[in-house]
Every structure is written in structure tokens, then in C-alpha cells.
Amino acid sequence: MRIYLTSFVISLIMMLFSTMVIYHIMDYSDSSATEDNRHYMSTENIANSLFLSFVLGAVVFISAVRIQRPAYKK
């Protein structure tokens, strides 16, 4: 049970940081501005960054569980 809890915490931290990083990358590449040059938070960029960070978090969780699990002896 400790392996899964540790993996969950690691993936949660990774998801938090990756959400911020992915959002800033997407905002830089697809900047949202109005006609009078005011910037706003695009909901499309937010949704895409949340989706990508969720996928990355799942990959990190699975990887962390496999790394922490003891090797089987044949």
C-alpha cells in the first residue's frame, strides 16, 4: 500500500508542475488577446494543459509503481 501512496504523491506533484508549465508553453505559442491588446486566459489552453498533465500523471504513476515494486525472481 505504501508503494501506491508514494507513487500517487509523486504523480500528483508532477501533475501540478506540468499543468503550469504546459499552460505557459501553450499560452506563449497561442497567445490570447482582445482587439485592445488585453490578454486573457483561454479556456482551451487551460483544458488542454489539464488533459496533458493528467496523461503525464498517469504515466508517472505507472512508472513509479514499476520502479518501486521489487523484482521477481524466476
C-alpha positions, 0 to 999 in steps of 0.5 A: 500500500505504501508503494501506491501512496508514494507513487500517487504523491509523486504523480500528483506533484508532477501533475501540478508542475506540468499543468503550469508549465504546459499552460505557459508553453501553450499560452506563449505559442497561442497567445490570447488577446482582445482587439485592445491588446488585453490578454486573457486566459483561454479556456482551451489552453487551460483544458488542454494543459489539464488533459496533458498533465493528467496523461503525464500523471498517469504515466508517472504513476505507472512508472513509479509503481514499476520502479518501486515494486521489487523484482521477481525472481524466476 
